[in-house]
Amino acid sequence: MRIVLLGAPGSGKGTQAQRLINRHQVPQISTGDLLRAAVAAGTALGLHAKAIMDAGKLVDDATMLGIIRERLSQPDCANGFILDGFPRTIPQADALAVLLAELGCPLEAVVLMQVDSEQLFRRLTGRRTCQACGAVFNVYTAPPSVPPPCAGRCETPALFQRPDDSEATIGKRLEVYDAQTRPLIEYYGARGLLARVDAEGHIDEVTARLEAALGGRP
């Protein structure tokens, strides 16, 4: 299984990626996590990326691709991978295709997790976090029970909304996502790699649709 997961914030991409990891025994490769790990490990590329970030600039595509190349060479990627957060642009998609061709592991599918924009807004604006233990709830879709499940650890938990879950911030995040992702949808659709999955409904139902879209790839 060699796939890219596309999905707006709140689409359930992270939840479904974890299920794919457990079932297919392939790693999820998040470029954000990769970048932090490379910097923390002090690799040559990590130090280069740190210098770029310390200067207040965005890490260039060549550096990011070098870090991805290093990650894909590790043994746990032998059976495949789930790419998350890359590519975000057409030039990145082109460069990724070249890299994967060189490594002999081209993409098998690019999965778009589709959720109605109104539902995405509800999912994100309704998210609340326990100040004491970090448990996450949703006032619309998964409110805390009475007593809350973390009551034994936190007694009376104080729930708060993260700043980036405010209506104004979420609206901007979804606008940015839409602008970035639309060209990729067309790009991968033209190459016959795009699979669309209805990501609304119960988690198990979404998982079944995702597995069906992937066509039972090992």
GIPE-V23447 format. One record per residue. N is the residue number from 0. RES is the residue in three letters. SS is DSSP state (~ for helix, > for strand, _ for the rest). PHI is phi in degrees with one decimal (NA if undefined). PSI is psi in whole degrees, -180 to 180 (* if undefined). Layout:
# GIPE-V23447
n = [N	N]
res = [RES	RES]
ss = [SS	SS]
phi = [PHI	PHI]
psi = [PSI	PSI]
This chain:
# GIPE-V23447
n = [0	1	2	3	4	5	6	7	8	9	10	11	12	13	14	15	16	17	18	19	20	21	22	23	24	25	26	27	28	29	30	31	32	33	34	35	36	37	38	39	40	41	42	43	44	45	46	47	48	49	50	51	52	53	54	55	56	57	58	59	60	61	62	63	64	65	66	67	68	69	70	71	72	73	74	75	76	77	78	79	80	81	82	83	84	85	86	87	88	89	90	91	92	93	94	95	96	97	98	99	100	101	102	103	104	105	106	107	108	109	110	111	112	113	114	115	116	117	118	119	120	121	122	123	124	125	126	127	128	129	130	131	132	133	134	135	136	137	138	139	140	141	142	143	144	145	146	147	148	149	150	151	152	153	154	155	156	157	158	159	160	161	162	163	164	165	166	167	168	169	170	171	172	173	174	175	176	177	178	179	180	181	182	183	184	185	186	187	188	189	190	191	192	193	194	195	196	197	198	199	200	201	202	203	204	205	206	207	208	209	210	211	212	213	214	215	216	217]
res = [MET	ARG	ILE	VAL	LEU	LEU	GLY	ALA	PRO	GLY	SER	GLY	LYS	GLY	THR	GLN	ALA	GLN	ARG	LEU	ILE	ASN	ARG	HIS	GLN	VAL	PRO	GLN	ILE	SER	THR	GLY	ASP	LEU	LEU	ARG	ALA	ALA	VAL	ALA	ALA	GLY	THR	ALA	LEU	GLY	LEU	HIS	ALA	LYS	ALA	ILE	MET	ASP	ALA	GLY	LYS	LEU	VAL	ASP	ASP	ALA	THR	MET	LEU	GLY	ILE	ILE	ARG	GLU	ARG	LEU	SER	GLN	PRO	ASP	CYS	ALA	ASN	GLY	PHE	ILE	LEU	ASP	GLY	PHE	PRO	ARG	THR	ILE	PRO	GLN	ALA	ASP	ALA	LEU	ALA	VAL	LEU	LEU	ALA	GLU	LEU	GLY	CYS	PRO	LEU	GLU	ALA	VAL	VAL	LEU	MET	GLN	VAL	ASP	SER	GLU	GLN	LEU	PHE	ARG	ARG	LEU	THR	GLY	ARG	ARG	THR	CYS	GLN	ALA	CYS	GLY	ALA	VAL	PHE	ASN	VAL	TYR	THR	ALA	PRO	PRO	SER	VAL	PRO	PRO	PRO	CYS	ALA	GLY	ARG	CYS	GLU	THR	PRO	ALA	LEU	PHE	GLN	ARG	PRO	ASP	ASP	SER	GLU	ALA	THR	ILE	GLY	LYS	ARG	LEU	GLU	VAL	TYR	ASP	ALA	GLN	THR	ARG	PRO	LEU	ILE	GLU	TYR	TYR	GLY	ALA	ARG	GLY	LEU	LEU	ALA	ARG	VAL	ASP	ALA	GLU	GLY	HIS	ILE	ASP	GLU	VAL	THR	ALA	ARG	LEU	GLU	ALA	ALA	LEU	GLY	GLY	ARG	PRO]
ss = [_	>	>	>	>	>	>	_	_	_	_	_	~	~	~	~	~	~	~	~	~	~	~	~	_	_	>	>	>	>	~	~	~	~	~	~	~	~	~	~	~	_	_	~	~	~	~	~	~	~	~	~	~	~	_	_	_	_	_	_	~	~	~	~	~	~	~	~	~	~	~	~	_	_	~	~	~	_	_	_	>	>	>	>	_	_	_	_	_	~	~	~	~	~	~	~	~	~	~	~	~	~	~	_	_	_	_	_	>	>	>	>	>	>	_	_	~	~	~	~	~	~	~	~	~	_	>	>	>	>	_	_	_	_	_	>	>	>	_	_	_	>	_	_	_	_	_	_	_	_	~	~	~	~	_	_	_	_	>	>	_	_	~	~	~	_	~	~	~	~	~	~	~	~	~	~	~	~	~	~	~	~	~	~	~	~	~	~	~	~	_	_	_	>	>	>	>	>	_	_	_	_	~	~	~	~	~	~	~	~	~	~	~	_	_	_	_	_]
phi = [NA	-131.5	-135.2	-112.3	-101.5	-110.8	-175.9	-68.0	-53.9	90.3	-81.6	85.6	-58.8	-63.8	-62.7	-70.6	-61.6	-63.2	-67.2	-64.3	-58.6	-66.9	-80.9	-104.8	57.9	-125.1	-82.3	-89.7	-108.8	-95.1	-63.9	-62.4	-65.3	-60.1	-63.5	-63.3	-67.2	-65.4	-66.2	-64.1	-77.8	70.6	-68.4	-57.8	-68.8	-63.7	-66.1	-64.7	-63.7	-63.0	-61.9	-65.9	-67.4	-63.7	-85.2	79.2	-110.6	-83.0	-65.3	-71.5	-61.2	-61.9	-66.6	-64.1	-66.6	-63.6	-67.1	-65.1	-58.7	-59.8	-67.3	-69.9	-81.9	-77.7	-57.3	-71.3	-94.3	-60.1	-94.6	128.4	-164.2	-120.4	-86.0	-134.0	95.1	-156.0	-83.1	-116.8	-134.7	-63.7	-58.8	-65.4	-64.1	-62.4	-65.9	-63.6	-60.5	-65.0	-60.6	-67.6	-66.2	-63.1	-83.9	72.4	-138.6	-65.0	-62.9	-98.0	-163.9	-123.1	-102.5	-100.9	-85.3	-99.0	-137.9	-55.2	-60.0	-65.3	-67.0	-59.3	-62.2	-65.5	-59.8	-80.8	-72.3	-87.9	-72.7	-134.8	-122.2	-72.3	-64.7	-86.6	-112.5	86.6	-60.2	-108.3	-126.0	-139.0	-66.1	-98.1	-106.8	-149.2	-68.7	-64.7	-75.9	-120.5	-73.8	-61.4	-61.5	-96.7	-61.4	-64.9	-95.1	-115.6	57.0	-102.1	-69.8	-97.1	-90.6	-134.4	-103.0	-64.1	-55.0	-79.4	-103.4	-71.8	-59.2	-64.7	-66.8	-65.0	-57.6	-68.0	-60.4	-70.6	-63.7	-62.8	-58.5	-61.0	-65.2	-73.9	-85.9	-52.3	-62.3	-67.8	-60.8	-67.3	-60.3	-76.2	-63.4	-66.5	-98.7	70.7	-103.5	-81.0	-122.9	-102.0	-125.6	-70.4	-99.3	-98.7	107.2	-64.9	-55.3	-64.8	-66.4	-64.8	-59.7	-62.9	-65.9	-64.2	-62.3	-65.9	-65.0	-80.0	68.8	68.1	-61.0	-69.5]
psi = [118	101	160	133	123	136	140	160	131	3	-6	14	-44	-42	-47	-34	-41	-37	-40	-40	-48	-37	-40	-6	46	150	150	126	99	124	-33	-46	-41	-44	-46	-40	-41	-40	-45	-36	-15	29	165	-45	-36	-43	-37	-44	-39	-41	-39	-46	-38	-26	3	21	165	142	129	160	-39	-42	-43	-40	-35	-40	-39	-41	-45	-42	-41	-16	-7	151	-33	-7	4	-34	3	-171	162	110	131	121	1	132	161	-13	165	-45	-37	-40	-41	-46	-38	-41	-41	-45	-48	-32	-41	-36	-7	29	66	158	143	-29	154	116	124	115	110	127	137	139	-36	-40	-40	-43	-42	-44	-43	-42	-21	-3	133	147	138	126	-27	-49	-10	3	140	133	175	123	-18	-46	-25	66	155	143	174	110	159	151	-22	11	-34	-29	-32	1	-107	99	141	116	139	160	127	146	-36	3	11	158	-44	-44	-43	-41	-42	-42	-41	-34	-46	-45	-47	-43	-39	-39	-32	-47	-35	-35	-45	-40	-53	-28	-41	-22	6	21	-13	131	129	133	128	111	18	152	-168	147	-43	-36	-41	-41	-43	-41	-40	-47	-38	-40	-33	-8	29	28	138	*]
